Amino acid sequence: MDASDAEKFDGILLNVAQQAGSIENILDTFFGFLQRKTDFFTGSQDEAAAEQMVMKYYKKHWKAGQKRREKIKKRTALPMRSARSVRKKKRKKMKRNTKRDKLNLRRRRKKLLRLRR
């Protein structure tokens, strides 16, 4: 099933997920549906075959999820910086703050002088 086919069921499945409330309930609901409305459990003589089918698709989507997780992790990872560059950045920030504080102090003094007149 390709991505466009898979997405056509998203609305229905999201509704089920919201009403079920948890992953365990979603799985229980889905397997209950298979048991009541399909021959998934009654049509097969071999329990291992049904279990293999479930695990096949679980592993497929697990691998896809792990790839997606790694992409997200790489995208959100902070670049490694040396201790020297970190110290340099801190010094630069302190200088900026000091200049700003001096400028603010001058402005306040001027304002006070104007008010006294």
ChimeraX commands (.cxc) that place a marker at each C-alpha (Angstrom):
marker #1 position 0.00,0.00,0.00 radius 0.5
marker #1 position 1.52,3.33,-1.01 radius 0.5
marker #1 position 1.31,6.56,0.97 radius 0.5
marker #1 position -1.73,7.99,-0.83 radius 0.5
marker #1 position -3.72,4.79,-0.27 radius 0.5
marker #1 position -2.70,4.66,3.39 radius 0.5
marker #1 position -3.78,8.24,4.03 radius 0.5
marker #1 position -7.31,7.68,2.76 radius 0.5
marker #1 position -8.11,5.85,6.03 radius 0.5
marker #1 position -6.53,8.48,8.32 radius 0.5
marker #1 position -9.82,10.19,9.14 radius 0.5
marker #1 position -11.50,6.96,10.19 radius 0.5
marker #1 position -8.47,5.72,12.11 radius 0.5
marker #1 position -8.01,9.05,13.90 radius 0.5
marker #1 position -11.63,8.86,14.99 radius 0.5
marker #1 position -11.04,5.33,16.34 radius 0.5
marker #1 position -7.86,6.49,18.11 radius 0.5
marker #1 position -9.63,9.42,19.76 radius 0.5
marker #1 position -12.50,7.26,20.97 radius 0.5
marker #1 position -10.28,4.37,22.08 radius 0.5
marker #1 position -8.02,6.65,24.11 radius 0.5
marker #1 position -4.86,4.52,24.24 radius 0.5
marker #1 position -2.67,2.39,22.01 radius 0.5
marker #1 position -3.68,-0.74,23.90 radius 0.5
marker #1 position -7.37,0.02,23.34 radius 0.5
marker #1 position -6.77,0.75,19.65 radius 0.5
marker #1 position -5.03,-2.60,19.18 radius 0.5
marker #1 position -7.70,-4.43,21.17 radius 0.5
marker #1 position -10.43,-2.77,19.08 radius 0.5
marker #1 position -8.67,-3.62,15.81 radius 0.5
marker #1 position -8.04,-7.26,16.68 radius 0.5
marker #1 position -11.60,-7.53,18.01 radius 0.5
marker #1 position -12.83,-6.26,14.66 radius 0.5
marker #1 position -10.69,-8.85,12.85 radius 0.5
marker #1 position -12.07,-11.58,15.08 radius 0.5
marker #1 position -15.73,-10.55,14.70 radius 0.5
marker #1 position -15.92,-9.42,11.07 radius 0.5
marker #1 position -13.19,-11.30,9.16 radius 0.5
marker #1 position -11.77,-14.78,8.88 radius 0.5
marker #1 position -8.35,-13.68,10.13 radius 0.5
marker #1 position -8.56,-15.94,13.19 radius 0.5
marker #1 position -10.95,-18.62,11.92 radius 0.5
marker #1 position -9.61,-19.02,8.39 radius 0.5
marker #1 position -6.10,-20.02,9.35 radius 0.5
marker #1 position -5.21,-23.35,10.92 radius 0.5
marker #1 position -1.75,-22.15,11.84 radius 0.5
marker #1 position -1.41,-19.59,14.62 radius 0.5
marker #1 position 2.20,-18.93,13.62 radius 0.5
marker #1 position 1.15,-17.83,10.11 radius 0.5
marker #1 position -1.20,-15.18,11.48 radius 0.5
marker #1 position 1.43,-14.04,13.98 radius 0.5
marker #1 position 4.07,-13.83,11.22 radius 0.5
marker #1 position 1.74,-11.68,9.13 radius 0.5
marker #1 position 1.16,-9.28,12.04 radius 0.5
marker #1 position 4.90,-9.13,12.83 radius 0.5
marker #1 position 5.79,-8.56,9.15 radius 0.5
marker #1 position 3.82,-5.31,9.07 radius 0.5
marker #1 position 4.81,-4.33,12.58 radius 0.5
marker #1 position 8.49,-4.59,11.62 radius 0.5
marker #1 position 7.90,-2.70,8.38 radius 0.5
marker #1 position 6.36,0.24,10.21 radius 0.5
marker #1 position 8.83,0.02,13.10 radius 0.5
marker #1 position 11.74,0.47,10.68 radius 0.5
marker #1 position 10.01,3.41,8.99 radius 0.5
marker #1 position 9.36,4.97,12.39 radius 0.5
marker #1 position 13.00,4.59,13.42 radius 0.5
marker #1 position 14.19,6.24,10.19 radius 0.5
marker #1 position 11.80,9.12,10.81 radius 0.5
marker #1 position 13.00,9.36,14.41 radius 0.5
marker #1 position 16.64,9.60,13.25 radius 0.5
marker #1 position 15.78,12.35,10.75 radius 0.5
marker #1 position 14.02,14.34,13.48 radius 0.5
marker #1 position 16.93,13.78,15.84 radius 0.5
marker #1 position 19.44,15.02,13.25 radius 0.5
marker #1 position 17.29,18.04,12.43 radius 0.5
marker #1 position 16.91,19.09,16.05 radius 0.5
marker #1 position 20.43,18.25,17.23 radius 0.5
marker #1 position 22.53,21.18,18.35 radius 0.5
marker #1 position 25.84,21.58,16.57 radius 0.5
marker #1 position 28.87,20.67,18.63 radius 0.5
marker #1 position 30.85,23.72,19.74 radius 0.5
marker #1 position 34.24,23.84,21.33 radius 0.5
marker #1 position 34.63,25.18,24.85 radius 0.5
marker #1 position 36.73,28.01,23.44 radius 0.5
marker #1 position 33.97,29.18,21.08 radius 0.5
marker #1 position 31.44,29.01,23.92 radius 0.5
marker #1 position 33.65,31.19,26.15 radius 0.5
marker #1 position 34.21,33.62,23.29 radius 0.5
marker #1 position 30.47,33.91,22.70 radius 0.5
marker #1 position 29.85,34.54,26.42 radius 0.5
marker #1 position 32.49,37.29,26.50 radius 0.5
marker #1 position 30.95,38.93,23.46 radius 0.5
marker #1 position 27.51,38.84,25.06 radius 0.5
marker #1 position 28.88,40.34,28.29 radius 0.5
marker #1 position 30.49,43.19,26.33 radius 0.5
marker #1 position 27.19,43.89,24.59 radius 0.5
marker #1 position 25.33,43.89,27.89 radius 0.5
marker #1 position 27.93,46.21,29.45 radius 0.5
marker #1 position 27.66,48.67,26.55 radius 0.5
marker #1 position 23.88,48.57,26.74 radius 0.5
marker #1 position 23.96,49.13,30.51 radius 0.5
marker #1 position 26.27,52.12,30.12 radius 0.5
marker #1 position 24.04,53.59,27.44 radius 0.5
marker #1 position 20.95,53.11,29.60 radius 0.5
marker #1 position 22.72,54.73,32.55 radius 0.5
marker #1 position 23.61,57.78,30.41 radius 0.5
marker #1 position 20.03,58.07,29.23 radius 0.5
marker #1 position 18.72,57.93,32.78 radius 0.5
marker #1 position 21.16,60.62,33.92 radius 0.5
marker #1 position 20.13,62.90,31.05 radius 0.5
marker #1 position 16.48,62.34,31.85 radius 0.5
marker #1 position 17.06,63.14,35.53 radius 0.5
marker #1 position 18.92,66.32,34.62 radius 0.5
marker #1 position 16.05,67.43,32.40 radius 0.5
marker #1 position 13.53,66.75,35.15 radius 0.5
marker #1 position 15.52,68.79,37.70 radius 0.5
marker #1 position 15.50,71.88,35.49 radius 0.5
marker link #1:1,2 radius 0.2
marker link #1:2,3 radius 0.2
marker link #1:3,4 radius 0.2
marker link #1:4,5 radius 0.2
marker link #1:5,6 radius 0.2
marker link #1:6,7 radius 0.2
marker link #1:7,8 radius 0.2
marker link #1:8,9 radius 0.2
marker link #1:9,10 radius 0.2
marker link #1:10,11 radius 0.2
marker link #1:11,12 radius 0.2
marker link #1:12,13 radius 0.2
marker link #1:13,14 radius 0.2
marker link #1:14,15 radius 0.2
marker link #1:15,16 radius 0.2
marker link #1:16,17 radius 0.2
marker link #1:17,18 radius 0.2
marker link #1:18,19 radius 0.2
marker link #1:19,20 radius 0.2
marker link #1:20,21 radius 0.2
marker link #1:21,22 radius 0.2
marker link #1:22,23 radius 0.2
marker link #1:23,24 radius 0.2
marker link #1:24,25 radius 0.2
marker link #1:25,26 radius 0.2
marker link #1:26,27 radius 0.2
marker link #1:27,28 radius 0.2
marker link #1:28,29 radius 0.2
marker link #1:29,30 radius 0.2
marker link #1:30,31 radius 0.2
marker link #1:31,32 radius 0.2
marker link #1:32,33 radius 0.2
marker link #1:33,34 radius 0.2
marker link #1:34,35 radius 0.2
marker link #1:35,36 radius 0.2
marker link #1:36,37 radius 0.2
marker link #1:37,38 radius 0.2
marker link #1:38,39 radius 0.2
marker link #1:39,40 radius 0.2
marker link #1:40,41 radius 0.2
marker link #1:41,42 radius 0.2
marker link #1:42,43 radius 0.2
marker link #1:43,44 radius 0.2
marker link #1:44,45 radius 0.2
marker link #1:45,46 radius 0.2
marker link #1:46,47 radius 0.2
marker link #1:47,48 radius 0.2
marker link #1:48,49 radius 0.2
marker link #1:49,50 radius 0.2
marker link #1:50,51 radius 0.2
marker link #1:51,52 radius 0.2
marker link #1:52,53 radius 0.2
marker link #1:53,54 radius 0.2
marker link #1:54,55 radius 0.2
marker link #1:55,56 radius 0.2
marker link #1:56,57 radius 0.2
marker link #1:57,58 radius 0.2
marker link #1:58,59 radius 0.2
marker link #1:59,60 radius 0.2
marker link #1:60,61 radius 0.2
marker link #1:61,62 radius 0.2
marker link #1:62,63 radius 0.2
marker link #1:63,64 radius 0.2
marker link #1:64,65 radius 0.2
marker link #1:65,66 radius 0.2
marker link #1:66,67 radius 0.2
marker link #1:67,68 radius 0.2
marker link #1:68,69 radius 0.2
marker link #1:69,70 radius 0.2
marker link #1:70,71 radius 0.2
marker link #1:71,72 radius 0.2
marker link #1:72,73 radius 0.2
marker link #1:73,74 radius 0.2
marker link #1:74,75 radius 0.2
marker link #1:75,76 radius 0.2
marker link #1:76,77 radius 0.2
marker link #1:77,78 radius 0.2
marker link #1:78,79 radius 0.2
marker link #1:79,80 radius 0.2
marker link #1:80,81 radius 0.2
marker link #1:81,82 radius 0.2
marker link #1:82,83 radius 0.2
marker link #1:83,84 radius 0.2
marker link #1:84,85 radius 0.2
marker link #1:85,86 radius 0.2
marker link #1:86,87 radius 0.2
marker link #1:87,88 radius 0.2
marker link #1:88,89 radius 0.2
marker link #1:89,90 radius 0.2
marker link #1:90,91 radius 0.2
marker link #1:91,92 radius 0.2
marker link #1:92,93 radius 0.2
marker link #1:93,94 radius 0.2
marker link #1:94,95 radius 0.2
marker link #1:95,96 radius 0.2
marker link #1:96,97 radius 0.2
marker link #1:97,98 radius 0.2
marker link #1:98,99 radius 0.2
marker link #1:99,100 radius 0.2
marker link #1:100,101 radius 0.2
marker link #1:101,102 radius 0.2
marker link #1:102,103 radius 0.2
marker link #1:103,104 radius 0.2
marker link #1:104,105 radius 0.2
marker link #1:105,106 radius 0.2
marker link #1:106,107 radius 0.2
marker link #1:107,108 radius 0.2
marker link #1:108,109 radius 0.2
marker link #1:109,110 radius 0.2
marker link #1:110,111 radius 0.2
marker link #1:111,112 radius 0.2
marker link #1:112,113 radius 0.2
marker link #1:113,114 radius 0.2
marker link #1:114,115 radius 0.2
marker link #1:115,116 radius 0.2
marker link #1:116,117 radius 0.2
view
